[in-house]
Amino acid sequence: MANIRIGLGTDTHRLADSLPLIIGGISIPHTKGCVAHSDGDALIHAICDALLGAANLRDIGFHFPDTSEENKNKPSSFFLQSVIEMLTKQSFFVGNIDCTIKLQKPKLQTFIPDMKSFLAEVMLIDESQISIKAKTGELIGIVGREEAIEVECVALIEKI
C-alpha cells in the first residue's frame, strides 16, 4: 500500500509601505511589502508548512525560527530547499501542491507562471505539479484593506 500524505500550510504577513513584495520567489512591483524576519515570502512559507505537516516534521517556525539571526533577511527559497532535503531523507517525494494567495493589490495573474517556474526548480518537480491561484479580499477584512497577505496551501507527498 502506498504511503500518501496530505498537509495544509497557511501564512499571513502584515503589509507595510516601502518594503519589497516577494511572492513565490518573484519580486513583485508594488508600493507595499511584507513585514517579516526573512524575506516574507508568504507563499513559500505556506508551502513549507504544508510539506512539513504532510511528513509530520512540525512547522517552518520550528526549523527556521524568526528569533534566529541566521534567518534574518534570508531568502525563503533557502527554507524550501531545506524542507525538500528533509523530505528526501525521509524517502518522500512531492506529488503536487495547490495554493491560494489572498492579496487585494497588485493583481498577480501575470506573475504566476514565473512563480511556478521558480518553485518547480527549487522543489525539483515539474510545473504541472504546482497550482497557484490568486484571490482578492473584495475590499473586506485585512486582505481587502491591504493590511495583509494570506496564503493557503495543500500538499500531497508520497513515500517511495
PEKA-V538211 format. One record per backbone hydrogen bond with DSSP energy under -0.5 kcal/mol. CO is the residue of the C=O (numbers start at 0). NH is the residue of the N-H. If there is no record, write none. Layout:
# PEKA-V538211
{{CO;NH} {CO;NH}}
This chain:
# PEKA-V538211
{{1;3} {2;158} {4;156} {6;154} {8;152} {10;150} {12;148} {13;34} {15;18} {15;32} {19;21} {19;33} {20;22} {20;27} {22;25} {25;22} {25;27} {26;28} {27;20} {30;17} {32;15} {33;35} {36;72} {39;41} {40;44} {41;45} {42;46} {43;47} {44;48} {45;49} {46;50} {47;51} {48;52} {49;53} {50;54} {51;56} {52;55} {58;61} {58;62} {59;63} {64;67} {67;70} {68;71} {70;73} {73;38} {74;77} {74;78} {75;79} {76;80} {77;81} {78;82} {79;83} {80;84} {81;85} {82;86} {83;87} {84;88} {85;89} {86;89} {86;91} {87;90} {90;159} {92;157} {95;155} {96;130} {97;153} {98;132} {99;151} {100;102} {100;134} {101;149} {107;110} {107;111} {108;111} {108;112} {110;114} {111;115} {112;116} {113;117} {114;118} {115;119} {116;120} {117;121} {118;122} {119;123} {119;124} {125;128} {126;129} {128;96} {130;98} {132;100} {134;102} {136;139} {139;143} {140;144} {141;146} {141;147} {142;103} {142;145} {146;14} {148;12} {149;101} {150;10} {151;99} {152;8} {153;97} {154;6} {155;94} {155;95} {156;4} {157;92} {158;2}}
